[in-house]
Amino acid sequence: MAKFAAQGVVARYGAAVGTSLPTPALDTFTDIGQIVSISGPSITKGQIEVTTFDDAAKTFLSDLSEPGTLDFTILLDTALTDHGVLFGDVSAQGRTRNFQLELPDTGALTTPTEINFVGEVLSWSPSFEQGSAISVELSVQVSGAVSQTARA
């Protein structure tokens, strides 16, 4: 079984914005620089309780999945265009775009795994601590299905 280090994961955002976005294959992506950590997207399957008086225990039906959020921390560099774009996104109402994660899992193969989804930047939270670099925690609300293309 293969194992891969997180070092080398690349997060990107798409150039297109709005409610009618191209498929990820047709969008142009920009790498997000100086990422320290990434978490998500955290997908959770919903459930609908359908228990009746006739049941001996609670019963459930599957509901739609909730795609959750992608949360990441960057070391802020105001000279980087990508940091300015993400800051602008959190200030703009309803600005959705494609996002992509590329995993460093190629090994001897040529195509890495990609995780693609549509999202909107919900939060931009800078941190200024004595003895530390200025960092920003960002949260992207994922909207719709998350797709994953396997490495080849």
Backbone hydrogen bonds in HBPLUS format (Angstrom, degrees):
<---DONOR---> <-ACCEPTOR-->    atom                        ^
c    i                          cat <-CA-CA->   ^        H-A-AA   ^      H-
h    n   atom  resd res      DA  || num        DHA   H-A  angle D-A-AA Bond
n    s   type  num  typ     dist DA aas  dist angle  dist       angle   num
A0009-VAL N   A0006-ALA O   3.07 MM   3  5.91 152.3  2.15 151.7 148.9     1
A0010-VAL N   A0102-GLU O   3.00 MM  92  5.08 163.1  2.03 144.6 149.9     2
A0102-GLU N   A0010-VAL O   2.80 MM  92  5.08 158.7  1.85 150.1 157.0     3
A0032-ILE N   A0011-ALA O   2.83 MM  21  5.67 156.9  1.88 165.4 158.5     4
A0012-ARG N   A0100-GLN O   2.80 MM  88  5.10 150.5  1.89 154.7 160.2     5
A0100-GLN N   A0012-ARG O   3.01 MM  88  5.10 154.3  2.08 137.7 138.0     6
A0013-TYR N   A0030-THR O   3.07 MM  17  5.56 151.5  2.15 146.9 151.6     7
A0030-THR N   A0013-TYR O   2.92 MM  17  5.56 155.2  1.98 152.8 159.1     8
A0014-GLY N   A0098-ASN O   2.69 MM  84  4.83 152.9  1.77 152.1 147.3     9
A0015-ALA N   A0028-THR O   2.81 MM  13  5.49 133.5  2.03 149.1 163.6    10
A0018-GLY N   A0096-THR O   3.07 MM  78  5.45 149.0  2.17 142.1 149.2    11
A0026-LEU N   A0023-THR O   2.85 MM   3  5.44 148.4  1.95 119.1 128.4    12
A0027-ASP N   A0024-PRO O   3.23 MM   3  5.13 155.4  2.29 100.2 107.6    13
A0075-LEU N   A0034-GLN O   2.83 MM  41  5.45 153.6  1.90 152.7 161.0    14
A0036-VAL N   A0073-THR O   2.73 MM  37  5.45 174.1  1.74 152.8 154.7    15
A0073-THR N   A0037-SER O   2.97 MM  36  5.31 151.5  2.05 139.7 146.4    16
A0039-SER N   A0071-ASP O   2.70 MM  32  5.13 146.4  1.81 159.8 168.1    17
A0071-ASP N   A0039-SER O   2.78 MM  32  5.13 171.0  1.79 162.3 163.5    18
A0044-THR N   A0066-GLU O   2.88 MM  22  5.18 162.6  1.91 148.8 154.4    19
A0066-GLU N   A0044-THR O   2.65 MM  22  5.18 170.9  1.66 158.0 159.4    20
A0046-GLY N   A0064-LEU O   3.23 MM  18  5.58 146.7  2.34 117.3 127.0    21
A0063-ASP N   A0046-GLY O   2.85 MM  17  4.60 165.2  1.87 125.4 120.7    22
A0048-ILE N   A0061-LEU O   2.86 MM  13  5.16 161.5  1.89 150.7 156.0    23
A0061-LEU N   A0048-ILE O   2.90 MM  13  5.16 151.8  1.98 142.7 151.9    24
A0050-VAL N   A0059-THR O   2.89 MM   9  5.54 169.9  1.90 139.2 142.7    25
A0055-ASP N   A0052-THR O   3.17 MM   3  5.57 159.2  2.21 112.0 117.8    26
A0142-VAL N   A0068-GLY O   2.99 MM  74  5.78 162.7  2.02 153.2 158.0    27
A0070-LEU N   A0140-VAL O   2.88 MM  70  5.06 153.8  1.95 142.5 151.3    28
A0140-VAL N   A0070-LEU O   2.80 MM  70  5.06 159.8  1.84 149.1 156.0    29
A0072-PHE N   A0138-LEU O   3.03 MM  66  5.43 158.3  2.08 144.0 150.7    30
A0138-LEU N   A0072-PHE O   2.78 MM  66  5.43 174.0  1.79 171.1 173.1    31
A0074-ILE N   A0136-VAL O   2.92 MM  62  5.34 158.5  1.96 150.2 156.3    32
A0136-VAL N   A0074-ILE O   2.86 MM  62  5.34 152.1  1.94 150.4 157.1    33
A0076-LEU N   A0134-ILE O   2.98 MM  58  5.80 142.2  2.12 134.4 145.7    34
A0080-LEU N   A0077-ASP O   2.96 MM   3  5.65 164.3  1.98 121.8 126.9    35
A0084-GLY N   A0080-LEU O   3.38 MM   4  6.76 155.0  2.44 146.4 153.0    36
A0084-GLY N   A0081-THR O   3.04 MM   3  5.12 115.7  2.47  98.2 114.0    37
A0085-VAL N   A0081-THR O   2.92 MM   4  6.24 151.6  2.00 154.6 163.4    38
A0086-LEU N   A0082-ASP O   3.14 MM   4  6.33 164.9  2.16 146.7 149.6    39
A0087-PHE N   A0083-HIS O   3.06 MM   4  6.26 155.3  2.12 144.2 151.2    40
A0088-GLY N   A0084-GLY O   2.90 MM   4  6.10 155.0  1.97 144.3 151.5    41
A0089-ASP N   A0085-VAL O   2.88 MM   4  6.18 144.3  2.01 146.2 156.7    42
A0090-VAL N   A0086-LEU O   3.23 MM   4  6.53 152.3  2.31 146.9 151.7    43
A0091-SER N   A0088-GLY O   3.21 MM   3  5.21 132.7  2.45  95.4 108.1    44
A0092-ALA N   A0089-ASP O   3.19 MM   3  5.18 148.3  2.30  99.0 108.1    45
A0097-ARG N   A0119-GLY O   3.01 MM  22  5.74 154.1  2.08 155.2 162.2    46
A0119-GLY N   A0097-ARG O   2.94 MM  22  5.74 163.4  1.97 160.7 164.2    47
A0099-PHE N   A0117-PHE O   2.72 MM  18  5.45 156.0  1.78 172.3 175.2    48
A0117-PHE N   A0099-PHE O   3.12 MM  18  5.45 157.5  2.17 148.4 149.3    49
A0101-LEU N   A0115-ILE O   2.83 MM  14  5.04 154.5  1.90 144.9 153.4    50
A0115-ILE N   A0101-LEU O   2.86 MM  14  5.04 157.3  1.91 146.7 153.6    51
A0103-LEU N   A0113-THR O   2.95 MM  10  5.42 169.5  1.97 159.4 162.9    52
A0109-LEU N   A0106-THR O   2.66 MM   3  4.79 156.3  1.71 138.4 135.5    53
A0152-ALA N   A0111-THR O   3.13 MM  41  5.13 146.2  2.25 127.6 137.2    54
A0114-GLU N   A0149-THR O   3.21 MM  35  5.31 148.7  2.31 136.0 145.2    55
A0149-THR N   A0114-GLU O   2.87 MM  35  5.31 157.1  1.92 152.6 159.7    56
A0116-ASN N   A0147-SER O   2.84 MM  31  5.25 157.7  1.89 148.0 155.6    57
A0147-SER N   A0116-ASN O   2.95 MM  31  5.25 167.8  1.96 156.3 158.7    58
A0143-SER N   A0118-VAL O   2.82 MM  25  5.52 167.1  1.84 149.8 150.5    59
A0120-GLU N   A0141-GLN O   3.02 MM  21  5.33 146.8  2.13 136.6 146.1    60
A0141-GLN N   A0120-GLU O   2.89 MM  21  5.33 152.4  1.97 157.8 149.0    61
A0122-LEU N   A0139-SER O   2.72 MM  17  5.54 160.5  1.76 156.3 163.2    62
A0123-SER N   A0139-SER O   3.39 MM  16  5.19 155.7  2.45 134.8 136.9    63
A0139-SER N   A0123-SER O   3.25 MM  16  5.19 148.7  2.35 130.8 132.5    64
A0125-SER N   A0137-GLU O   2.88 MM  12  5.05 163.1  1.91 147.5 152.8    65
A0137-GLU N   A0125-SER O   2.93 MM  12  5.05 168.1  1.95 130.4 131.7    66
A0127-SER N   A0135-SER O   2.71 MM   8  5.31 148.1  1.81 157.0 156.9    67
A0135-SER N   A0127-SER O   3.33 MM   8  5.31 159.1  2.38 142.4 146.7    68
A0132-SER N   A0129-GLU O   3.08 MM   3  5.44 143.7  2.22 141.9 135.7    69
